[in-house]
Each structure stands twice: as structure tokens, then as C-alpha cells.
Amino acid sequence: TAGTTDKIKIIAHPAQEGQDPPADESKVRTKVTNFTQIFQRGISVSHTMRSVLQAGVADEYTFQVARRLMEVMRELDSSLVAGIKSASAGSDTVYRSMGGIIEFASQATGNTRTTSEALTLSVVNDMCKDIWDDGGYPNFILVGGKQKRAISAFDQSARRSVYDATVAGYVVDRIITDLGFVLDVIVDPWVPDDVAVVGDLNKVRVMPLRNSAIRAEDLAKTGAAFKGQVYGEYTAEFRNAIEAFAHHNNLT
């Protein structure tokens, strides 16, 4: 009745003996999308630069290719964490970008927490409970350096060392929650200091558009320089992001 706190929960759908099959109960799936994002860097090294001896570098062109690869991989990492999905697929004047895990995990209808509080084992347990209530099975927590230090202090008062120990300090790589979930602790420098994301890695995929990794390509030679590029086009897939992830910001 109206105003009561009692809840009715359907526990099963019993069928009559010998009855005809019931009506189809299939549901229309909601399509969730993300864009592919192009990661590209150019390289141009003159004949002179490749011909003269460079301090500590055997070949300037190869050296620059290696550096551009590192930069693109770093940019891909930051996009996977903090990328913002562009409003459209892009044009001659608008760049296309993909959304990262923080954007998908922090949707208003998802498991979000905004309380200003310290990250504790109790908070992590609550985030896992939110996911479990939605039918999910979390197995990781993603944090930046600041919250990783908070995780390493979990149960600090209960730690003991023997008198002849010669190594001080400790690190926490995994968390066991009160529901039995074991979370791998993933640390990424692009996660904001006040954010933690708990989720299921089985629901995350990072995919290149052309089934090939970021690659270095030699370009047609023009003029007195060797030219090339580092190129890749990737997107990230977060399945059931509203149910399979939990996002917490404003952590102190």
C-alpha cells in the first residue's frame, strides 16, 4: 500500500504443468557507443643529422621514432583513463576523441559517490557492494598516486615486523573485500588525486581500428630529409558501465 516500506520481490516465475510456452520476453538492447581516436606524430630528420655523429645516439631518425612511440603510448594511456567523448564523429574543423573509463564509470545513473571522505577499506567495500547489487563482479580498483598511498595504509596498525628485519615499508597490490572480491590495485598517473574507480576488467577492451598496434611508418622522401610518422587509431569499450563500475570522487 502507499506509504509502506515493505517491498515485494519476484523470486521465480512458476509455470503450469503442460502449459503452452509463454510470450517472448526478449528486451531491446540499448546501443552504447564510443568514438575511435587517431594518435599521430610526425618525424623529419635531415640528411645532415643522420650523417653526423650524435652524442649517445647511433641514428637520429631511429631515436626520434622511439621517442614519438613513447609519447603516443602515453597519450593513449591518458585517453583511456581521462578521455572525454566528443559530441560528434568529427569534421575538417572538429577533432574526434574517445571517452575514457572515468567518463563511462561516472554516469549519473551509475554507481557514483561524491562524499568528501578518505579512501578506506570500508569505502571500497561499499563501492563493491554497489556493483554486486547490480549483478557485477569487481576485480580491480584504479587510482592515482595519492589514493594508492592511502590504500597502502589499509590495516597499517595491524602490521608487524620481526626484530631483525632490514627492509622498512610495505606495498599493497591487492585488496580482499568483505564480499570476497579480490581487487587488483592499478595505479595510473592520469587518474585525478580525488578519484577511485572500481570495476570488472572483463568489461574493458582497448581495440585498434585496423587490427594492428601503434606503428611507425616511413613516408615518401621529399627534399633533403627522411620523413616518417607514428600512427594508430584506437577506441575503448566499457560494457555495462553503469552496473559493472563504481566511481568515487571528492576523496580527501
Secondary structure, 3 states (H helix, E strand, C coil): CCCCCCCCCCCCCCCCCCCCCCCCCCCCCCCCCCCCEEEEEEEEEEHHHHHCCECCECCHHHHHHHHHHHHHHHHHHHHHHHCCCCCCCCCCCCCCCCCCHHHHHCCCCCEEECCCECCCHHHHHHHHHHHHHCCCCCCEEEECHHHHHHHHCCCHHHCCCCCCCCCCCCCCCEEECCCCCEEEEEECCCCCCCCEEEECHHHEEEEECCCCCCEEEECCCCCCEEEEEEEEEEEEEECCHHHHEEEECCEC
